[in-house]
Amino acid sequence: MHPLLVTFPLGMLGASVLFDLAALAFGEPIFADVARWDAGIGVIAATITGACALVDAAATPRRAREARLARVRVLVHGGSLLLFGAALLLHARASMPSAPSVLLAAIGLALAALSASLGGRLAAPA
């Protein structure tokens, strides 16, 4: 189930960064509003997906490589959520995104992509 859930939050969080960049580039507040909604929905969906990742990590066989990858993946995913949460808090206080909020979100997106990649390594047959 978890591999099916990964794409939705990644898409929402990625779209939020793109809409933030569009808001900064064009100065249109509607892009910032869409980015805020995308980020909020993405964080909620990523939290649910992260809970499924924890279940998968607990069920991962205790072989050293897979167990270590699962732990790193959960930590990276959590870091991504923290960065997006911080960006969303910064973004919620202003009508337009700030450079720090966009930077936090972009780094969070990179961590989310890394987490998904690590999950793909765990799901792929050896």
Backbone bond lengths (Angstrom), bond angles and torsions (degrees), N, CA, C in turn:
res aa  C-N    CA-C-N  psi(-1)  N-CA   C-N-CA  omega(-1)  CA-C   N-CA-C  phi
1 M - - - 1.454 - - 1.533 111.12 -
2 H 1.315 116.63 -41.67 1.461 120.66 -175.59 1.533 113.35 -56.98
3 P 1.357 119.80 -44.44 1.469 118.18 179.55 1.534 113.91 -58.85
4 L 1.328 116.88 -28.84 1.460 119.78 178.18 1.523 112.28 -73.20
5 L 1.323 116.88 -27.48 1.460 121.16 -176.75 1.530 113.33 -80.58
6 V 1.300 117.55 -20.09 1.466 121.78 -171.44 1.522 112.88 -64.43
7 T 1.315 117.94 -38.40 1.464 120.39 -171.69 1.522 113.66 -66.48
8 F 1.328 118.20 -35.44 1.464 119.74 -176.35 1.531 112.59 -64.91
9 P 1.341 119.38 -52.89 1.468 117.36 178.94 1.524 112.78 -63.74
10 L 1.337 117.28 -36.21 1.468 118.69 177.79 1.527 110.86 -61.02
11 G 1.321 116.29 -41.71 1.465 120.20 178.68 1.516 112.32 -65.49
12 M 1.322 116.70 -43.35 1.468 120.26 -179.85 1.523 111.35 -66.73
13 L 1.329 117.32 -43.16 1.461 120.24 -179.29 1.531 110.93 -69.14
14 G 1.315 116.36 -38.61 1.469 119.52 176.23 1.525 111.78 -64.40
15 A 1.328 115.85 -41.65 1.463 119.85 178.40 1.532 110.89 -64.70
16 S 1.320 116.93 -35.22 1.464 119.05 -179.84 1.531 110.92 -63.81
17 V 1.321 116.57 -39.99 1.471 119.50 177.85 1.528 110.13 -65.38
18 L 1.324 116.94 -43.04 1.473 119.67 179.37 1.530 111.45 -63.20
19 F 1.333 117.47 -41.68 1.465 119.95 179.08 1.525 111.72 -69.07
20 D 1.330 117.50 -34.07 1.467 119.85 173.32 1.528 110.90 -61.58
21 L 1.318 116.32 -44.46 1.466 120.37 178.49 1.529 111.09 -63.54
22 A 1.337 115.91 -39.06 1.471 119.62 177.22 1.526 110.45 -65.11
23 A 1.326 117.63 -38.98 1.471 120.81 178.38 1.519 110.48 -62.99
24 L 1.326 116.61 -41.49 1.466 119.78 178.28 1.529 111.41 -68.82
25 A 1.323 116.80 -38.94 1.461 120.32 -176.59 1.530 112.50 -71.75
26 F 1.336 116.28 -40.87 1.462 119.87 -173.81 1.524 113.61 -103.75
27 G 1.331 117.62 -11.63 1.455 120.49 179.46 1.515 113.97 70.08
28 E 1.315 117.22 21.50 1.462 121.68 -178.83 1.526 110.55 -98.31
29 P 1.330 118.61 118.04 1.460 121.57 -178.70 1.531 114.27 -62.81
30 I 1.338 117.66 -24.37 1.476 119.08 179.98 1.521 110.80 -61.40
31 F 1.343 117.46 -35.76 1.461 120.41 177.55 1.529 110.51 -64.99
32 A 1.321 116.53 -37.98 1.466 120.78 178.13 1.522 110.81 -66.46
33 D 1.332 117.32 -38.77 1.461 120.68 177.69 1.527 111.17 -63.60
34 V 1.325 116.26 -44.55 1.468 120.41 178.52 1.531 109.79 -63.14
35 A 1.330 116.72 -41.48 1.469 120.72 178.92 1.522 110.99 -61.11
36 R 1.314 116.62 -41.53 1.465 121.21 -179.98 1.530 110.95 -62.95
37 W 1.331 116.29 -45.45 1.466 120.20 178.47 1.520 111.02 -64.87
38 D 1.329 116.80 -44.29 1.471 120.05 178.46 1.522 111.12 -59.77
39 A 1.322 117.16 -44.09 1.461 120.88 -179.79 1.530 110.89 -64.46
40 G 1.320 117.05 -43.86 1.462 120.41 179.55 1.521 112.43 -61.92
41 I 1.332 115.71 -47.48 1.470 120.00 178.56 1.526 109.81 -65.57
42 G 1.328 116.50 -39.88 1.459 120.44 179.69 1.516 112.63 -63.58
43 V 1.335 117.57 -40.05 1.467 120.91 178.86 1.527 110.21 -66.36
44 I 1.326 117.17 -41.52 1.469 120.12 177.78 1.523 110.08 -62.88
45 A 1.334 116.77 -47.72 1.471 120.54 179.94 1.527 111.27 -64.33
46 A 1.334 117.26 -38.22 1.466 120.27 179.69 1.528 111.19 -69.04
47 T 1.314 117.20 -30.64 1.468 120.42 176.39 1.527 110.04 -66.07
48 I 1.319 116.18 -43.75 1.471 120.77 177.43 1.527 109.88 -63.86
49 T 1.324 116.05 -44.36 1.463 120.70 178.24 1.532 110.65 -62.60
50 G 1.329 116.38 -39.08 1.463 120.29 177.88 1.518 112.28 -63.24
51 A 1.335 116.84 -36.41 1.465 119.69 176.54 1.526 110.26 -63.09
52 C 1.321 116.17 -39.79 1.468 119.53 176.30 1.522 110.54 -66.83
53 A 1.331 117.43 -35.41 1.469 120.64 177.36 1.521 110.85 -64.40
54 L 1.333 116.96 -37.22 1.464 119.96 176.62 1.524 111.16 -62.89
55 V 1.318 116.65 -40.98 1.465 120.79 177.47 1.522 109.36 -63.06
56 D 1.333 116.66 -45.25 1.471 120.19 177.75 1.523 111.22 -61.99
57 A 1.334 117.17 -41.47 1.467 120.41 -179.76 1.524 110.60 -63.88
58 A 1.328 116.71 -38.27 1.465 119.79 178.50 1.522 111.46 -67.44
59 A 1.326 116.91 -29.75 1.467 121.04 -179.22 1.529 112.61 -89.24
60 T 1.321 117.43 -3.95 1.465 120.89 -179.64 1.521 109.55 -68.66
61 P 1.327 116.63 132.19 1.470 118.63 177.67 1.523 110.83 -55.10
62 R 1.283 116.33 150.31 1.458 122.01 -173.38 1.522 114.25 -78.49
63 R 1.320 118.65 16.38 1.461 119.21 173.74 1.514 107.60 -61.72
64 A 1.285 116.23 143.55 1.472 122.00 -170.36 1.525 112.83 -55.46
65 R 1.317 118.48 -50.59 1.468 121.05 -174.67 1.526 111.90 -63.44
66 E 1.322 116.94 -49.41 1.461 120.21 -176.74 1.528 112.01 -67.20
67 A 1.301 116.76 -40.57 1.467 119.97 179.65 1.524 110.59 -65.30
68 R 1.324 116.53 -41.32 1.466 120.19 179.18 1.527 110.44 -65.57
69 L 1.333 116.92 -44.42 1.470 120.53 177.78 1.531 111.34 -59.99
70 A 1.326 116.86 -41.19 1.460 120.43 -179.51 1.530 110.83 -64.30
71 R 1.330 117.03 -41.96 1.470 119.93 178.78 1.525 111.37 -65.81
72 V 1.320 116.68 -43.73 1.473 120.42 178.83 1.522 109.83 -62.57
73 R 1.330 116.71 -41.61 1.464 120.54 -179.26 1.521 111.26 -61.65
74 V 1.315 117.08 -43.19 1.466 120.20 179.33 1.528 110.37 -64.82
75 L 1.326 117.56 -41.12 1.466 120.50 178.62 1.530 111.87 -65.46
76 V 1.321 117.09 -42.25 1.468 120.68 178.89 1.521 110.08 -64.61
77 H 1.330 116.37 -41.49 1.462 120.50 178.57 1.533 110.78 -62.22
78 G 1.325 115.74 -42.87 1.470 119.70 177.71 1.512 112.00 -63.09
79 G 1.332 117.13 -40.52 1.465 120.76 176.43 1.516 111.87 -61.82
80 S 1.312 115.81 -39.96 1.464 120.48 177.51 1.527 110.57 -61.59
81 L 1.328 116.32 -44.62 1.472 119.64 179.18 1.520 111.89 -63.41
82 L 1.316 116.87 -39.84 1.470 119.93 178.29 1.529 111.00 -62.95
83 L 1.321 117.00 -43.80 1.466 120.14 -179.98 1.528 111.17 -64.99
84 F 1.330 116.94 -43.29 1.464 119.37 178.19 1.519 111.24 -66.45
85 G 1.316 117.02 -37.11 1.467 119.89 176.57 1.515 111.60 -62.65
86 A 1.331 116.59 -43.56 1.471 120.44 177.72 1.523 110.65 -63.73
87 A 1.324 116.89 -42.67 1.468 120.67 178.46 1.525 110.61 -62.42
88 L 1.318 115.74 -40.49 1.469 119.69 -179.98 1.524 111.17 -66.11
89 L 1.330 117.54 -38.79 1.464 120.19 176.46 1.527 111.50 -63.71
90 L 1.325 116.71 -42.88 1.468 119.95 176.86 1.522 110.76 -63.89
91 H 1.303 115.54 -39.61 1.463 121.52 -176.69 1.526 111.55 -71.95
92 A 1.318 116.99 -31.93 1.467 120.47 -176.47 1.515 112.48 -68.67
93 R 1.315 117.15 -21.91 1.472 120.59 -176.79 1.519 113.19 -88.41
94 A 1.319 117.93 -3.81 1.469 120.50 -176.52 1.523 109.77 -136.05
95 S 1.321 116.00 153.75 1.460 118.91 179.10 1.528 111.84 -76.43
96 M 1.320 116.49 -24.30 1.469 120.92 178.42 1.528 108.87 -122.28
97 P 1.331 117.31 148.95 1.463 119.23 179.91 1.524 111.04 -69.08
98 S 1.312 115.18 150.61 1.461 120.29 175.16 1.530 108.13 -99.95
99 A 1.317 115.68 162.53 1.467 119.59 178.06 1.527 111.14 -59.21
100 P 1.358 119.66 -42.59 1.469 118.20 178.40 1.534 113.51 -62.16
101 S 1.336 117.19 -38.19 1.468 118.41 -179.45 1.525 110.96 -67.68
102 V 1.323 117.10 -38.49 1.464 120.27 178.25 1.524 110.35 -68.33
103 L 1.315 117.37 -38.74 1.464 121.09 178.21 1.535 110.69 -64.37
104 L 1.323 117.28 -45.13 1.465 120.35 177.08 1.529 111.06 -59.88
105 A 1.324 116.31 -43.55 1.464 120.18 179.83 1.527 111.02 -65.60
106 A 1.323 117.82 -40.35 1.468 120.59 179.83 1.528 111.03 -64.96
107 I 1.320 116.98 -41.62 1.470 120.03 177.21 1.530 109.41 -66.67
108 G 1.326 116.77 -40.48 1.465 120.68 176.25 1.512 111.94 -60.29
109 L 1.339 116.97 -39.13 1.462 120.81 178.17 1.529 110.42 -65.80
110 A 1.328 116.71 -41.07 1.468 119.95 177.92 1.531 110.29 -61.78
111 L 1.334 116.97 -41.57 1.465 120.13 177.90 1.528 111.20 -66.46
112 A 1.328 117.33 -37.67 1.464 120.35 178.19 1.530 110.40 -64.38
113 A 1.324 116.41 -40.46 1.469 119.94 177.44 1.524 110.62 -65.46
114 L 1.330 117.41 -39.91 1.463 121.23 176.63 1.525 110.33 -62.65
115 S 1.317 117.16 -42.79 1.456 121.46 178.28 1.528 110.71 -61.08
116 A 1.324 116.71 -42.64 1.466 120.32 178.12 1.528 110.99 -64.24
117 S 1.319 116.20 -39.09 1.462 120.18 178.26 1.530 111.12 -64.19
118 L 1.324 116.32 -42.49 1.466 119.88 177.46 1.530 110.30 -64.12
119 G 1.315 116.96 -37.73 1.453 120.35 176.57 1.516 111.80 -64.24
120 G 1.330 116.32 -36.85 1.465 120.25 176.52 1.523 111.47 -64.80
121 R 1.323 116.60 -36.85 1.469 119.50 175.97 1.515 111.88 -63.91
122 L 1.325 115.64 -36.41 1.466 119.12 179.02 1.527 111.45 -71.76
123 A 1.325 116.30 -34.82 1.465 120.11 -176.99 1.522 112.09 -79.19
124 A 1.336 117.55 -27.05 1.466 120.86 -177.84 1.526 110.26 -70.51
125 P 1.318 116.17 139.13 1.457 117.47 177.16 1.516 110.90 -66.74
126 A 1.315 116.56 144.25 1.469 122.11 -177.07 1.499 113.03 -75.86
